Amino acid sequence: MEIHHESLVVLARSWGLFYLIAMAAGVLVYALWPGNRDRFQRAKTSILDTGDRPVPVETAEPSSLDRERR
């Protein structure tokens, strides 16, 4: 049996499409799995921790641009 380039291209395209669909379905199932809800909720709110606030303007050091303007 002789394998031609065109048949390899067709095989790669169709199996590549199935692979892409299977990976997308796997990611979707992982993201929507009920057991992962707490993990994603923590990730959603972790950037809003109370200890991670900007420095108040009164105590902030002047930037180099402010020094040049004076």
Backbone hydrogen bonds, N-H to C=O, Kabsch-Sander energy under -0.5 kcal/mol:
donor,donor_aa,acceptor,acceptor_aa,energy
4,H,2,E,-0.6
8,L,4,H,-1.6
9,V,5,H,-2.2
10,V,6,E,-2.3
11,L,7,S,-2.1
12,A,8,L,-2.6
13,R,9,V,-2.6
14,S,10,V,-2.4
15,W,11,L,-2.4
16,G,12,A,-2.0
17,L,13,R,-1.9
18,F,14,S,-2.1
19,Y,15,W,-2.4
20,L,16,G,-2.4
21,I,17,L,-2.4
22,A,18,F,-2.4
23,M,19,Y,-2.4
24,A,20,L,-2.3
25,A,21,I,-2.4
26,G,22,A,-2.2
27,V,23,M,-2.3
28,L,24,A,-2.3
29,V,25,A,-2.5
30,Y,26,G,-2.3
31,A,27,V,-2.6
32,L,28,L,-1.9
33,W,29,V,-0.8
33,W,30,Y,-0.6
36,N,33,W,-1.7
37,R,34,P,-1.3
40,F,36,N,-2.2
41,Q,37,R,-2.2
42,R,38,D,-2.4
43,A,39,R,-2.0
44,K,40,F,-2.0
45,T,41,Q,-1.8
46,S,42,R,-1.5
48,L,45,T,-1.4
49,D,46,S,-1.0
52,D,49,D,-1.0
53,R,51,G,-0.7
59,T,56,P,-0.6
60,A,56,P,-0.9
67,R,63,S,-1.7
68,E,64,S,-1.7
69,R,65,L,-1.5
70,R,66,D,-1.0
